[in-house]
Amino acid sequence: LGISPAGVFTFVSTLWSGRASDKLLVRASGILDLLEPGDNVMADKGFDIEELLAERKATLNIPPFLGKGRTQFSVGEVERTRRIASLRIHVERAIGRMKNFRLLDGTLPITLAPLATHIFRVCAYLTNFATPVVPSY
């Protein structure tokens, strides 16, 4: 999913099943082709796509995480985590809105499997017509 700073869905990739690496999903989704130099991509901890973004002159913005042998964050890491969390809440709210569609609640009937990506995209884009997640937009 691509979500703008305003909490609007801007990109919804084809759905994938099974096991696929972060790198494979990002490459195959086509989102890299939409990135411009200077873009900043926010992702979850451990989302290992930094070199893919660097090829596009974009940066990866993930919360810091404790490595082996570390028990706490530095002051700078705590501040960075706080800033990321204050922005990430808008992403979570947008995703939460999409989950309100009953069609996406539970198991999708196998007869709808060929339409799964289309259904998911329509639900995502319909949320864009709701009141903005970020009121200043």
Buried (B, 14 or more C-beta within 10 A) or exposed (E): BBBBBBBBBBBBBEEEEEEEEBEEBBEEBEBBEEBEEEEEBBBEEEBEBEEBBEEBEBEBBBBBEEEEEEEEBEEEBEEBBEEBEEEBEBBEBBBEBBEEBEEBEEEBEEEEEEEBBEBBBBBBBEBBEEEEBBEEE
